[in-house]
């Protein structure tokens, strides 16, 4: 049995080293994100701009509280769960803590939305009935995060990616049924966020070895470790949330719901392009991690491969830029023509994001996590400041300009950091400093 386990570990290690498992996992995750992108395009088709704007604000609320109360504990649960798995061959203690945090997250959201119902209702344009469905949507997000974290803590990455993809596929089916047999509205769209992860869990719960998560056992020490760790990850979790939603927050102050809907649809095009760009980072990460000390291969990556991919990606972005007016005329007639202008402005930012993304695997391989975290925080601050100025002056188009400028600044920061701190380490004499 021990020999079989050793053989299995060697096989898994060799797969990870070659990058195949990582790439397969990443492509499955990217495909899942692609489903979410298409879902937004479909919802914009069936909802009016003001209703799509209200839907966007509803998502902004539930994703914020999910990032604050549940998603922020995912990384700590994976780290602590992995340690528990190594020591005791099970994760029942961390599993128990995650159940407690899941219940706590749902209760806190209910209490906060009851106490602050009036301002939240004014912000989202949802009535009391709408907030009942919003509660279910939030609970579904928390349940989804709970299962994803459990799979990852058990080192079942492919099962986690499959769960993520299946949840999004079920969302498509739900939307199809609602559209053809009922009346589609924000309430039953929000219910989709609750139903989909529950049904997906019924299919994939069998992938969880119950012997490793049971019996339920409360350990106060583990709970304290989780809270200590989560205090620090909340900043990163909320920071990532703000990167995606800061524009909508500022727009709610200055513009109408229908303009928010128009902007968000254009932003979804931009987000879809960013998902495609992330393929390059994921694809090259195993290669960079393996050859970070090989000066010849790194030079080939930065001076040849990078520019070939940069040229190909830029051509693709240009084609999207040209095709957008025709695509939107076919899908939405004149309803969302403003989204074309938004998307085109944001595509300029996508070119800078493409340039920056080739540095990201180098920073990851050299473990420059502090820099990337600080860069993300700075990105949010810059975007927020520019949003307030440009949205006030130019409306929702100002938010697009602010985001494009922010990505340009971020790519410049990445370039400067690489030249100052990493270039001489990678391209130096054989006796170069050790990469930490």
N, C-alpha and C positions, 0 to 999 in steps of 0.2 A: 504493500500500500504506500509506504514511504517512497519507494523507488518510483512508483507511478506519479506521486505528487511532485517529486523532483523533476521527472521528465516533463510533466505538465508545465511546471514553472519555467523550465528551460525553453520550452516551446513558446510560451507566452512572452518571455523575455526576448527571444529572437524575433518574434513578430513585432514587438514594440520597437526593437532596435531598427528593424528594417523600415518602420514607419507605416506598415500596411494597416495595422489595427487602428492606429491614430487617424490615418487618412480615411479609412472606411467609416469610422465613427464620425469624423468631421463632415464628410460628405452627406451622411445621413442627417446630421443636425442641420446642415445648410439647406438640404432639401426640405426639411421640416419648416425652416424659416421661410422658404419659398412658398410653401402652402399658406403661411400667414400673410405673405405679400399678396398672393392671388385672392385671398379671402377679403382683404381690404378693397381691392379693385371691384370685386363682386358687390360688396356692401355699398360702395359708392354708387353703383349702378342702380340698386333697388331702393336706396334712401335719397331723400332730397338733401341738398347741401347743408341746410340748417340742422336736419336730423342726423346727418353724418357728423356734423360738428358737435352735436350733443353726445353722440356715441363716442367721439374722440375724447371729450372731456370726462365721460364716465370711465373710460379705460384709464385715463390719467389718474383718477382717484384710486381705483383698485390696484393699479400697478405701484403707486406710491406706498400704500399701506402694506402691500405684499412685500415690497423691497425692504420696508422698515421692520416689519414684525416676523416675516417668515424666510424670505430669500437670504437675508443677512446671516441666518444661522446655518445655511446649507454648507458652505465651505468648512466652518468649524466642525459640523457633524461628520463631514467626509474625513477630515484629518483625524479627529478623535475616534471616529468609528473604525478607521483603518488601523489605528494603534490598538484598539480593543480587539479587533479581529486577529491581529498578529499575536497578541498575548493570550487570548482566551478562545480563539477560533469561533467567536460569535460577537454580535454587536447588540445584544439585548438591552444593555444599560443605556447606550446612546439612542437606541430605538425608543426606549421608554421616555427619555428626555424630549425627543422630537415629537412624540405624541402629546406631551405636556405643552410644548411650544405651539403645536398646531391648535390645540384647544384654546390656549391663551390668545393666539393671534386672532382667532375667530371672535372670541368674546370681546376683546379690546376694540375690534372694528365695529362690532354691533353697538357698544357703549359710546364710542366716539361719534358714530353717525347719528345716534339718537340725540346726544347732547348738542352736537353742532349741525343738526339737520338743516336749519334755515340757511346758514351761509353756504353749506355744501349744495343744497338744493338750488340756491341762486346761481352758484358757480356752474353746476352741471345742467341746469334746466330740467331736472328730474323731479317728479312729484313723489309723494309718500309711497305709492305703489311701485314706482320705478326704483326706489331705494330698497324695496324688498328684493327685487330681482338683482339689484346691484350687490346686495348681501350674498345672494347665492353665487353670483359670478366671482366675488372675492373668495368665498369659501372654496370654490372650485380651483382657483389659482393656488390657494394654500395646499389643498389636497394634492394637486399636481406636483408642486414643489416638494411635498413630503415624500411622494413615491420616487421622484427623480433623485432626491438626496439619499434615499434608502438604497436604490440600485447602485449609486456611485460609491456609497460607504461599503457595500459588499463587493466592490470592484467589478461590477457587471455593467461596463460602459455601453456595450452594444444593446443590452436590455433597456438601459435608460434612454438611448437614442431611439430605439424602436417604440418605447412608450410615448416619447415626445411626438414622433411621426404619426403614430396611430391616433393619438389625441386630436391632432390637426386634421387627419383624414375623417374621423368621426364628426368633427365640426363641419366639414364640407357636406357630409351626408345629412346632418341635422338641418343645415341651411337649405339644402335641396328639398327636404321634406316640408319644412315650414313654408318655403316659397311656393310650392306647387299645391299644397293641401290646406294651408292656413294663410293668415295675413301676417306678413313679415313686419316687425317693428323692433324698437330698441329692447323692449322687455324680453321677447323670446330669443333675441340675439344674445342678450346677457345670460339667459338661461343655458345657452350653448356652452358657456365657459364652465358651468357646473356639471352638466350632463356628460360632456365629452371625456374629461379625465376619469370620471367614475366608471364609465363603460370600458375605457382603455385599461383601467386597473383590473377589471374582471378578467380580461384576456391575459394580462401579463403578471398577475400576482403569483401565478404558478412558477415564475422564474425566481421567486424569492424562496430561499431555503428557510423554512419556518424554524428549523432547529437552531439557526443562527440569530434569529430575532426574538425568540421566545425562550423562557417565560419572561413576562414583564417584570422588571426589577429596577426599582428606584435607587439611585446612588447620588447622594447630595454632593459628593465631590465632583462627579461628572457634570452635574447641573451647574456648579460654580465655575468649572472650567469652560463650559459652554458659554455662560454669560460673560466671563472675562474675555474670551476669544471674540464673541459676537460684538462686544463694544467697539472693537476696532474694524470689523468687517462691515458694520452698518455704514460707515463713511463711504467705503468703496461701492456698496450696493446702492445707496441713495445717489452717489455721484454718477453711476452708470445710468440710473433712472433719469437724472436731470439732463444728461447728455441727450437723451432721446425725447424728453418732454418739455425742456425749458422754453422752446419756442411757443408751444401751445399755451403754456402758463401766461406768458407775457401777452400773447394775442388776445386772451380772454379779457384782459384789462382794457384793451384799446379797440377791438373790432367786434363785429357781430358773429353769431353762430355760423351763418352760411359762409362767411369768409374763412372761419376756422376750418370748416369742412373742405373748402376749396384748397386751402393751404395744406391740410393734412394729406389729401390725396396726392398732391404734388410731392410731398415729403415721402410718401410711401414708395414712389418711383425711385427717389434718391436712396431710400433705405434698401430697396431691392438691388440696386447697383452696388451698394456697400457690401451686401451679402455675397454677391458674385466676386467682388474684389477680395473678400476674406478668404476665398479659395486659394489664392496665391500664397497668403501667409500660412495657411494650414498645410498646403502642399510642400512648401519649402522648409517648414519647421524641422521635420526629422532630418533632412539633409544638412541644414545649418547646425543642428545640435551635434551631429556626428562629425562634421568637418570644420567646426569653428576654429580649430588650431591649424588647419591646412591652408596655408597662405595662398597656394596656387589655386585651389578650388574656390576659396572665398573671393579671390580676385576675378575669377571667371564668372562667379555669381553676380558680383556687383558691377562689373564692366561689360559683361555680355548678356547673360540671362536676364538680368534686371531690365535692361534697356529694350530687349526684344519683347518681354512681357509688357513693359510700359507702353511701347508702341502699339502692340496688339490691343491692350486695354483702352488706350486713348482712341483708337479707331472705333472700337465697339461703343464707347461713350458718345463719340461724334455721330454714329449711326442712330443711336437712341435719340440724341438731340434732334436729328433731322426727322425721324419717324414719329415723334410724339404728337405733333398737331394732327396728323392723319389718323393715328391710333385713337386719339381722344375723340375725334369727330365721328369715328365709327362706333365707339363704345358709348359715348355720352352726349353726342350732338353738341349743342352749345352750352350745356349745363356747367361743365367744369373746364371751360377754356382757360380760365385764370390759373388752373393747376398746371397747364403747360408752361406758362411763364415761370411759375415757382420751380417746377422740376428742372427747367433749363438753367436757371440761375444756380440751383443746387448741384447740377452736373458739373459745373466749374469746380465746385468744392470736391466733387468726386474724383476729379483728375488729381488734385493735391492729395486726397486720401490714398489713391493708387500709388503715388510716388512714395508716400510715407510707409505704406504697408510692407514694402520690401526691407525696411529697417526693423520692423516689429519682431520677426523671428530671430534677428541678431540680438536684440535687447533681451528677448526671452531666453535664448541659449546662454547669454552671458549674465543672466539673472539680475538685470537692472530693473527690478520690480519697483523700487522706490521712485525711480525717475518716471516710469510709465504711470504710476498712481498720481504723482504730483502733476504730470502733464495733463491727465484727465481732469483733475480739480481745476487747474488753470484754464483748461478748455471751457469748462462750465462757466467760470467767472467771466471770461472774455465774451462768450456767447451771450450771457445774461446782460452784460453791460451794453453790448452792441444792439441787442434786441430792444432794450428800453429806448435807446436813441433812435434807431432806424425804423422801428415799428411806429413810434410816435410821428416820425416825419413822413414815412412812405406806406404805412399800413402793412398788410400781410406780406407784401413783396419785400419790405424791409427785413422781415424775419429770415427770408431766404438769403438775402444779401449778407446778413449778419452771420448765418451759418457757413456760407461759402468763405467769407473772410476768416472765420475761426479755423476752418480746416486748412486754409492757406498758412495761417500763423503757426498752427500745430506742426505742419510739415516742415516749416522753417526751423522750428525748435528742435525737431528730431534730427534734421540735417546738421544743425550747429552742435548738438550734443554728440552726435556720431563723430564729427570731425575733431572735436576737442578732446573727447574722452575714450573713444574706441578705435578710431582709425589707426593710430600708432601702435595699438596693441595687436591688431590683426595683421597689419602690414608693417612688420619690423624685422629685425634680425632674428635668427633662430633662438637667441637668448632673450626673447621678449618676456615681459612680465607675465605672471600666472593669471589666467582669467578666473575671476572669482565667481 
